[in-house]
Amino acid sequence: MDDGSCLAAILEHNKRFVADNKGLSYQADRRPRKHLAVVSCMDARLITLLTAALGLENGDANVIKVAGAEVNDPYGTVMYSLLVAVYELDIQDIMVIAHTDCGVQQMSCSGMCTLMKNAGITDEVLKATSADGVDLDQWLEGFGDLEASVKRSVSLIQSHPLMPSSIRVHGFVIDTQTGELTAV
């Protein structure tokens, strides 16, 4: 829907939502009731499935959505969000939840670069990223082994110098068909 009709429909829905005072039923304290933060993939199949499978209601947890559910930069925005959640929002447990059939798992740098070029990104722009200190081969490459990716993320969080040792960090894979969680 490149004509903006999707956004127009969303904005129209939002006007009705606000006019009908539907937002009032979603009010919650800014501190999650379950003292839980969840790092999960941005996959659209998980929007409702994840919270339903975990039994979470609005206000129960902080949910951080990122491609592949990966925490791969100790000083990136995902880790920053987790530290804010721990120190400012009283989080005691962190769940890293990847999922079956994840697109990032099979992603390749060469494939992504081809898609970028097809969208009009030039070779010069791609090469300029190296001058910015970005290793595209590493940055755009998928993770291959799903469980190993979850374990790396859990380890990075647990061993982070600014993360208190009292925080419990858990790794899981959720089945996108059934919602079943498997501990990693």
Backbone torsions as a table, in degrees:
resi	resn	phi	psi	omega
1	MET	NA	76.2	-175.9
2	ASP	-83.0	-0.5	179.8
3	ASP	-89.6	5.8	178.8
4	GLY	85.5	2.9	-176.5
5	SER	-65.6	-30.4	177.2
6	CYS	-64.9	-48.0	179.0
7	LEU	-64.7	-40.9	178.4
8	ALA	-60.8	-41.5	178.7
9	ALA	-66.2	-39.8	177.9
10	ILE	-63.2	-45.4	-179.5
11	LEU	-65.8	-36.7	176.5
12	GLU	-65.4	-44.3	176.6
13	HIS	-58.3	-44.4	-178.6
14	ASN	-60.5	-39.4	178.0
15	LYS	-60.6	-44.7	178.5
16	ARG	-65.8	-41.1	179.3
17	PHE	-57.5	-47.5	-179.7
18	VAL	-68.8	-45.7	-179.5
19	ALA	-59.8	-33.0	179.7
20	ASP	-88.6	6.4	178.9
21	ASN	56.5	32.3	-178.6
22	LYS	-71.1	-23.6	179.3
23	GLY	-65.1	-24.0	-178.7
24	LEU	-59.7	-31.9	-178.0
25	SER	-75.6	-7.0	-179.7
26	TYR	-104.8	5.9	-177.7
27	GLN	-65.4	138.1	-179.4
28	ALA	-154.2	162.5	175.1
29	ASP	-69.6	152.0	-179.4
30	ARG	-71.0	-21.5	175.7
31	ARG	-87.4	121.5	-177.9
32	PRO	-60.1	132.6	-178.3
33	ARG	-58.3	-35.4	-176.0
34	LYS	-93.0	4.7	179.0
35	HIS	52.2	42.6	-172.7
36	LEU	-125.8	138.1	169.1
37	ALA	-120.0	139.3	179.9
38	VAL	-122.3	126.7	171.3
39	VAL	-102.4	119.0	-177.1
40	SER	-137.2	166.4	178.8
41	CYS	-71.5	155.3	179.6
42	MET	-80.3	0.3	-177.9
43	ASP	-49.2	130.8	-176.5
44	ALA	-63.0	-24.4	178.8
45	ARG	-67.1	-17.4	-175.8
46	LEU	-95.3	-3.1	-176.5
47	ILE	-53.9	-51.1	180.0
48	THR	-100.7	-37.1	-176.8
49	LEU	-56.9	-45.9	-175.8
50	LEU	-59.7	-52.6	-177.5
51	THR	-67.0	-36.3	178.2
52	ALA	-66.3	-44.1	-178.7
53	ALA	-65.8	-29.2	179.7
54	LEU	-91.6	-8.2	-178.3
55	GLY	70.9	31.4	-177.7
56	LEU	-93.6	139.2	174.3
57	GLU	-108.6	165.7	175.4
58	ASN	-55.6	129.6	179.4
59	GLY	93.7	-3.9	-178.3
60	ASP	-81.6	-34.1	-171.4
61	ALA	-151.6	158.2	167.6
62	ASN	-88.5	129.4	178.6
63	VAL	-117.4	119.7	-179.0
64	ILE	-108.1	116.5	-176.3
65	LYS	-103.8	128.7	-179.5
66	VAL	-151.8	145.8	-178.5
67	ALA	-50.8	125.1	177.0
68	GLY	75.5	1.4	-176.1
69	ALA	56.2	30.2	-176.1
70	GLU	-92.9	135.0	168.5
71	VAL	-110.1	97.8	-172.4
72	ASN	-120.9	3.8	178.3
73	ASP	-131.0	114.9	-176.5
74	PRO	-62.2	-18.0	178.8
75	TYR	-126.5	28.3	176.6
76	GLY	-91.1	-177.5	-173.3
77	THR	-68.0	-30.2	178.6
78	VAL	-67.6	-47.7	178.9
79	MET	-64.1	-39.0	176.2
80	TYR	-58.1	-46.3	179.8
81	SER	-61.5	-40.9	178.4
82	LEU	-64.8	-41.1	178.2
83	LEU	-65.7	-39.4	174.8
84	VAL	-61.1	-44.6	-179.7
85	ALA	-60.9	-42.3	-179.3
86	VAL	-67.9	-50.7	-172.5
87	TYR	-84.1	-30.9	-176.6
88	GLU	-101.8	-22.8	-172.1
89	LEU	-121.6	9.6	173.4
90	ASP	63.4	38.9	176.5
91	ILE	-74.7	135.2	178.8
92	GLN	-115.1	-24.8	-179.7
93	ASP	-127.0	141.5	175.5
94	ILE	-125.2	129.4	174.5
95	MET	-112.8	127.3	171.2
96	VAL	-101.2	117.9	-175.2
97	ILE	-125.6	103.6	172.6
98	ALA	-86.3	-179.7	-178.0
99	HIS	-143.9	158.0	176.8
100	THR	-66.2	155.2	176.8
101	ASP	57.3	43.1	-179.1
102	CYS	-83.5	129.5	179.9
103	GLY	-64.4	-31.6	-178.8
104	VAL	-67.9	-28.0	-178.9
105	GLN	-59.0	-37.5	-176.6
106	GLN	-101.5	0.7	-175.6
107	MET	-67.1	146.0	176.5
108	SER	-130.1	151.6	178.1
109	CYS	-61.6	-44.1	-178.4
110	SER	-63.3	-40.2	178.0
111	GLY	-64.7	-43.3	178.3
112	MET	-63.6	-43.4	-179.4
113	CYS	-63.3	-37.3	176.1
114	THR	-62.1	-45.2	178.0
115	LEU	-62.1	-39.6	178.4
116	MET	-63.9	-44.2	179.1
117	LYS	-63.1	-40.6	177.0
118	ASN	-62.9	-25.2	178.8
119	ALA	-90.0	1.1	175.6
120	GLY	105.0	2.3	176.8
121	ILE	-77.1	127.7	-175.1
122	THR	-85.6	161.4	175.2
123	ASP	-58.7	-36.4	180.0
124	GLU	-61.8	-41.1	178.8
125	VAL	-66.8	-43.0	178.7
126	LEU	-62.0	-41.3	178.9
127	LYS	-68.9	-32.0	-179.5
128	ALA	-65.0	-23.8	178.8
129	THR	-62.9	-30.9	176.6
130	SER	-62.3	-37.7	178.2
131	ALA	-64.6	-24.9	176.9
132	ASP	-86.3	2.5	178.7
133	GLY	85.3	15.8	-179.5
134	VAL	-96.5	128.8	174.5
135	ASP	-96.8	95.2	-176.7
136	LEU	-58.1	-36.8	180.0
137	ASP	-57.9	-38.6	179.1
138	GLN	-82.6	-43.6	-172.8
139	TRP	-67.3	-36.7	-175.9
140	LEU	-99.8	1.4	-178.3
141	GLU	-82.2	140.0	176.2
142	GLY	-69.6	177.8	-174.6
143	PHE	-100.8	-9.4	176.2
144	GLY	71.7	-83.3	-176.1
145	ASP	-86.5	111.3	-175.7
146	LEU	-60.8	-50.0	-178.0
147	GLU	-65.8	-38.6	178.0
148	ALA	-63.5	-37.0	178.1
149	SER	-63.5	-44.4	178.5
150	VAL	-62.7	-44.4	-179.8
151	LYS	-61.4	-40.4	177.7
152	ARG	-62.1	-43.8	-179.8
153	SER	-64.4	-44.9	178.8
154	VAL	-60.3	-45.1	-179.6
155	SER	-62.7	-42.8	179.6
156	LEU	-61.4	-42.3	179.4
157	ILE	-65.7	-48.8	-177.1
158	GLN	-62.4	-37.2	-175.4
159	SER	-93.1	2.0	-178.8
160	HIS	-63.1	133.5	-176.1
161	PRO	-63.2	-20.6	-178.8
162	LEU	-99.4	-1.3	-179.6
163	MET	-91.4	123.2	178.6
164	PRO	-62.6	143.2	-178.9
165	SER	-67.9	-15.3	179.7
166	SER	-75.4	-14.5	-178.5
167	ILE	-77.3	129.3	179.0
168	ARG	-90.4	127.5	-177.8
169	VAL	-120.3	128.4	-174.1
170	HIS	-127.1	146.3	178.1
171	GLY	-118.3	139.7	-178.7
172	PHE	-146.0	162.1	167.1
173	VAL	-123.4	131.3	176.2
174	ILE	-103.8	136.9	177.3
175	ASP	-79.8	122.7	-176.4
176	THR	-71.7	-12.4	177.7
177	GLN	-90.5	-43.6	-172.3
178	THR	-107.8	-20.9	-174.8
179	GLY	83.5	4.0	-179.2
180	GLU	-69.2	133.2	175.8
181	LEU	-93.9	135.5	174.3
182	THR	-121.4	123.8	178.2
183	ALA	-67.8	141.9	178.5
184	VAL	-113.7	NA	NA
